[in-house]
Amino acid sequence: MTPHGSAPGLSLPGGTATGMTVNTPLCFRGKKILAPMVRVGTLPMRLLALDYGADIVYCEELIDIKMLQCKRVINEVLETVDFVAPNERVVFRTCERERERVVFQMGSADAERALAVAKLVESDVAGIDINMGCPKEYSTKGGMGAALLSDPDKIESILTTLVKGICKPVTCKIRILPSVEDTVNLVKRIEKTGIAAIAVHGRKKEERPQHPVHCDVIKAISEAVSIPVIANGGSHDFIKEYADIETFEKATAASSVMIARAAMWNPSIFRKDGFCPLKDVMQDYIKYAVRYDNHYTNTKYCLCQMLREQLETTQGKKLHAAQSTQEICEVFEMGDFYEEITAIFEAKKTSLETKTQDEDDQMEDPDVIKMAVRFDKREYPPQLTPKMYLLEWCRKEKHPQPVYETVQRPLDRLFCSVVTVADRKYRSTLWDKSKKLAEQAAAIVCLRTLGVPEGKLCEGENHLITKRKRGDQEFLISRDHGEDLAEPSHKKANFIEETSDTAVPKMPR
């Protein structure tokens, strides 16, 4: 059982997840640390490692360019902070419980991009780390990961920019170079950037876990610099149980130890009193995965890493076949838990939606004209939209062009738009999945209020379609006579500028 009871980290339906809230600088001496691991170091694993005794947890490496596309969203249902990509995928999720202990690791080969990402996440994490050790292609392409080891100038630029640009401690994780002397010289140069600590994986970039870890090189580094050195890479040769962590620390003379595969196989490696039964560990992990809506493919991957040689058992085969979080829970006889938490979330979501709607009603501008409408592109001719009809009407009536103000609701990330035309405001009372859909709905409300055709197919042919057809005919005549095919830009603006509004994106579930 987890130290926090039957549902780790769960405080629903009331309150927030408990955790450290004292804002103290992160210390990297005498610490036992969960290493950054792709597909493993997501929120459920990080929280479980903290439960079992880890002092600091690193998230999986996240690429700077991908993070810069994300929007920071407060998830009121899960009580998390989510960094959400344009396709609605959550790239990084964190919560209050780990805020003073989680280090955000990024892949970057550009100082300014790295700083931009650091500023984006700085208030939600305890530190920032740059990956300079991963030898895999997904990290080294573009000059990231272990590729940085051959470019000390770029290393110095990235780390110096981060140290000067943010308030949280900055670290980096490297692999060793072909010679001890070159490795020590590089680390000394890194130390001068002002970073708070350096993690050293005691293998060269071409070496793999089955190769012996070079404790002597880590020890040489530890003795050559004054900043904390975090030893990594001991799972294969040293760390089989909790007591071995100290053995590895002494062998490397390091300030702290970072654990990867041994923690992936059983995160209770951090537990002073010894391992918990794997069954209990896996159940605790699943509780966090359900509690924080972890994607089932990631949950399944981590559980498979824990099962290892048991993957060929009946339970292992059922896990491999599972295609949802609910099915995973059923494999581990936790179906009732899944239903209980799902019901709590649904109730909380409904409550928050009701509260949000009440607040919307109270704050609603009484001067805004409202209707419950949605834009369905199937009801309109190709490449012609209500926004285009409204723009054309404004030009005809010599009004300023319509002005759209669109907001996104944090709870469900839906959009609502208000359009201002001739000093009057219009909006739909229905929230939409995208900004473009919300703007089209607002335009429909305005057109219907004004009694102006909105261009629906059922309205029959109208002047805009006729105008478009006439323009197409003129284009064909011009082409047949060999005239210049370039259409004047002021004509394009009437229609081509707006055609993107018809491309309604397919929103994920």
N, C-alpha and C positions, 0 to 999 in steps of 0.2 A: 504493500500500500504506500501511496505517496504521503509525505509528511503533512500534506494539506488536505487529507481526507479523500472522499470518494470521487470528487470532481476537481482535479487540480486547477487552482487559479480561478475557480468558478465562484462568482459572487452574485449571480443572477438570482432573482430578478432585481434586487436593489443594490446600489452602490457600485464601486469600481473594484477591479482586481487589486488585491493588496500587494505591497512591494515597497522597496526603499524609495524614499522621496527626498532624502537629504542630498542636496547638491554639493557633493564633495569631489575634489579632483581624483581621478582614477590613479591608483598606485599599481605599479607593475613588479613589485618585489615580493617574493614569498607567495606567489599566486599559482593556483592550479587553473588552467585555462582550456576552454573548449576551442579547438582549432577551427579555422574557416574551412568548410568542406562543401563543395558544390552538391546541391540536391539534398544535403543532410542538415546543414546549419540554418534551417528555417525556424520559425518561432517555437513550434512544439518541442523540438530537440533542445533549443537553447534554454527554455524554461525548465525542462526536465533535468538538464545538466545542473542548473542552479539549485533545483530542489535537492539533488544528491550531493551538493557540496562544491561545485565549481565556483570560483571567485569571479571570473570574467568569462564572457562568451562572445565569440566572433561570429558574425553572420557569414553566409556563403559569399564568395566574390560576386559583385554586381558591377556590370560594365557602365562606365560613365555616360556614354551616349544614350544607353537605354534609360538610365535614371533621369537624365535631363528632359526626357519626354514625359516624365511622370508628373502627376498632380498630387499634392498632399491632401488627404481626405481624412476627416475624423469619422470613424465608424462607430456610431453611437450604439448600435446593436451589440457589436463584439467588444466595445470599449477598447478599441485599438486605434493606432494611427497607420493609415495605409498610403502607400505611394503607388498610384494607379496609372498604368500605361493608357494610351489612347484607345486601345482595344478592350479596355475595362479589366485587363489582367492585373492582379495585385503583384507587383514586382518585389516590394519589401513591406513587411508588416511587423509592427512592434507594439509594445504595451508598457504601461507604467511600471509593472513589476520588474522589468529588466532595464529600465531607462538609465540607471546609474551603473550598469554592468555590461552593456552590450557595446561592442566595437564594430563599427560599420566598415567592412572591407570592400574596396572598389578596385576594379581593373581600369587603369588609365595610362595613357602615354602622353598626356597633354596637361600642363600645369593649370591653365585657365579652366579647362573642363573639370579637372579634379576639384578645383576650388569652388566652382559653381555647384557641384554635387555636394560637397562638404557643407556649404552654406544651406543647401536645401534640407539636409537631414540633421544638421548640427544640434538643433534644440531637442531632438528626440533620441539621441544616442550619447554614450559616454566618451567615445573616442572615434577617430578616423584612421584607417589603415590602408596602405597602398600595397597591393600584391606585386611582389617582385620575385616570386619563387615558383609559381605554377609553370610547369614545362609543357602543359597540354596546348594543342593548337588553338582551341577556343580562347585561350588567354594570351598566347604569344603573338597571334596575328594582330597586326596593327601596332606592334612594338610593345605590348603589355606583358605582364607576368615576368617570367624568367628572361624574356628578351631585353628587359631594361638593364639586366646585369652587365650587358656589353655597352651601355651608354651612361656612364657615370654623370656626365653633364646634365642629361635629362633627369636622372634620379635627383640630383641636387636641386634642379629647377622646380620639380614637382613638390618635393618635401619642403623646401624653403618657402615656396608660395603658400603652402598649406599652413605651416607653422605661423607665418606672419598674418595669414588671412582669417583664421578662426580661433576661437577661445578654447576649444576642447583639445586634449592631447592627441598628438599625431604619432603613429607608429608605422613601421613597414615590416614586411616578412620577405626574407631572401633565402636563396640556396647558396651553398658554398661554391667558390670558383675552383678551377683546376689546381691552384697552388694556395697554400696557407697564407703566404705573404700577400698575394693579390687580394685574398678575401679580407684579411685584417686591414689592409690599406683602404679597401672600399668601405668597410664598416667605420673606420676612423673618419673618412670623408662624410659619410652619412651622419655620424654623430654631430658633426659641426653644423648641420642644418637646424639643430635645436629640437629634434624629435624626442619623445618621452621614453621610448624603448624600441628595441629591435628584436624581432623573432627570427631565429635562424634554424632552418631545416637542414640538418647535418648530412645532406647528400648533394651531389652535383646534379645539374639539370638533366643529365642523360641517365642518371641512376634511378632505380625504382625501389619500391618497398622491400623487395627481397635482398637488396644490397645492404651491407652493414652500414649503420649510421656512424659518421665520423665524429665521435665525441671529442677527440683531440682537437679538432678544428674549432668546434664550439667553445671548448675550454680556452683555446688561444684567443678567441675573440673576447670572451668574458674577462680575460686578464688584461686585454689591451685597451678597453674602453671603460668609461665611468657610468654610462647609462645602463639601465637594466637590460640584460640579455635573456631572452626567452627561448629555452631549448625545445626543439621540435624534431620528431622523427624517431622516437624511441619505442613505438608500439611493437615493432617486429622483434627487436633485440632485448628490450628491457621491461616494458610495462605490461605485466600480465595481471597485476592486482594493485590495490591502492598503495601498499608499502613500496612498490617498485618506482613510484613517481619520485620519491626522495632519492632513491638509488641513482636514477637518471640525472636528477638535479646535481648530485654530488659529482658524478662522473664528468659532467660538463662544466662544473663551477658556475652554472647559470643562476640568475636571480629567480627565475620562475620556469615552470614547465607547461608546455602546450601539448594537448593530447588530441590526436585525430582518430585513427582507426580503432584504437582500443575503446574510445568513447562511442564511436559509431556502432560497434558490436554490442556494447553494454554501457550506457551512460552512467550506471551506478558505479563505474570505476572511480568516480569522484567521492564515493562514500567511505568515510573513515572506518565504519564498522564492517566493511566488506560488501561484496556483491549482494544485491537483491536477486531473488529468483527471476529468471528471464521472463517467465510468464507475467509476473507482477510488473516488471519494467515495461513490457510491451503494452499491457493494459493501461499503465500510467501515461505512456506515450499517446495511445489512442484517445484517451480522455482529453489531452491537450489538443490533439488534432481535430477532434469534434468541437471542442470549446472555442477554438479559433478558426474554424471553417477552413482547415488546411485542404488543399486540393488532393483528391483521393490518390492520384498517381504518385504524388510526392510521399504521402503517408505509406502507400504500399511499398515504395522503393526503400524507405527507411526500415520498415518492418522486415523486409527481405534481407537487409544487411544484418539485422539482429538475429534472424533465424539461421542464416548461413547453412551449416550442414543439415539442418532440419527442413530445408526447403523441399525435400523429396518425401516428407511425411504427408499424411492425409491433410493435416492443417496447412502445411506449406503449399500444397497443390491448390487447396481452396483459396488461400490468400492470393496466389498467382492468378487465379481465375476471377477474382473480385473486380467488379467494374464500377464501384461507387463506395463512398464512405460507409453507407448503410450496410452494404455487403461485407465490407471489411469488419465492421462491428459484429456482424452475425457470425463470422468465422471464429471470433474470439469470445463468443457468447455474451456480447455486449449490446444486443439489439435493443433491450429496454433502456439502456443508458442513452443510446442514440435518439430514441423516440422522446425521452424525457427532455434532453437538451434542445432538440429541434422544436418541441412544443414551447419551451421557455423563450426561445428566440422568436418564434412566430408571435407569441403574445407580446413580447417587448417591442417588436417591430410595429405591430398594430397600435400599441399604446403610443409610440413615438410618432407614428403617422397621424394619429388623432390629435396629438398635441401640436404637431406642426401645422395641421390644417386649421386648428383653432387659432394659432398665432397668425397664420396667413389671413384668416378672416378678420382678426382684430386690427391688423396692420394694413388691411387692404385700403387702397386709395378709392374713396367713394366716387371719384370722377372718372374712374376707368370703366369703360363699357366692356362687359364680359358676356361670353357665350361658351357653352361646352362643345367645342368642335376640335376635330383633328384633321390633319392633312393626309390624304391617301392618294399617292401619286397615280394609282390605277384609275382614278376618276378624272384625270386631266390628260390633255394631249401630251405627247412626248416633247420634252424640252420647253414646255410652257408651264409656268407656275403662278399661283395667286400673287406672289411677291412681284412678279413681272407685270401682271395686270394692274396692281396697285401703283407701281411706279409709273406706268403709262398713264393712268388716270390722273395722277398728281401733275405730270407734265402737261397734260391736256388742260387741266384746270388752273395751271400756273401756280401750283402750291410747291413749297419746298419738298424735296424727296423724302420719303418716309424714314424715320429714325427708329431703329430697333434697340431695345435694352433687354438683355437676356441674363437671367440668373440661374444658377444651378443649386438644387437643394441638396445639402450634405447627406441627409439620411439615406436617400435612394439614388442620388446622382442624376435625377431627372431635371429637365429644363422647362422654364417658362419665360416667354418673351412678351414685352409690351411694345406696341408700335405707336408712334406719335405721328398723326397726320392732321395738318391744319389745326394745330393746338389741341387736338382731342386724342385721348389715349384708348387703346383697344388691346384686349388679351383674351386668350382662351383660359377657362378655368381648369382645363385638363393639362397635366404635365407630360412632357414628351421625352423620348430617349435621346434626342440630339438637339443641339442648338438650331440646326437648320429646320427640323420639323417644327420646333416651337415657333420660329419666326414665320413659317408658312401658315401655321394655325392663327397667329395674331393677324396676319394679312387677311385671312378669310373672314375673321370677325369684323374687321374694318370694312371690307367690301360688302358684306351682307348688311351691315348697319347702314351703309351709304346707298344700298340698293343698286350697286354696280355689279355687272357680270364678273364672276371670278374665274371663268374659263373652263368650267367643268364640261366634260364631253356631252352630258345631257342637255346643255344649254344650246347646242347646235353651233354651227360655224359663226365666228364673230370676227371683229375687225383685226384682232391681233393675229389670228391664224391666217386670215386673208392677207394681212401685211407680210407675214412670214412667207406665204406661198408666192406672193408677188415678188418679194426679194429673191427667192430661189429662182423664179423664172428669169428675172433680170440678170442674175448671175450666169445662168445657162446661156442666154443670148450673148452676153459679153464674152463668154468663153468661146462660143462658136465663131465669133468675129475676131478672136485673137486679141481682145482688149486686155488691159492690165487686170489681173485677177485679185489684186490687193484691195480689200474692202476698206473704206475709210474707217478710222478708229472710232469716230463719233457714232457711226451706225452700229458697229459691233457692240458698243456699250449698252445699247437698248436690250440686247438679248443674250449674247454670248457670256457676258459677265454674270448672268443669273443662272445659266444652265446647270451649274454645279449643284444648285439647290434640289434638282430632281434626283440626284444620286443619293438616295436615302441609304445610309449605312446599315448593314445587318448587325444588330447589337447582340453581343453574347448574352447568355442567360444570366 
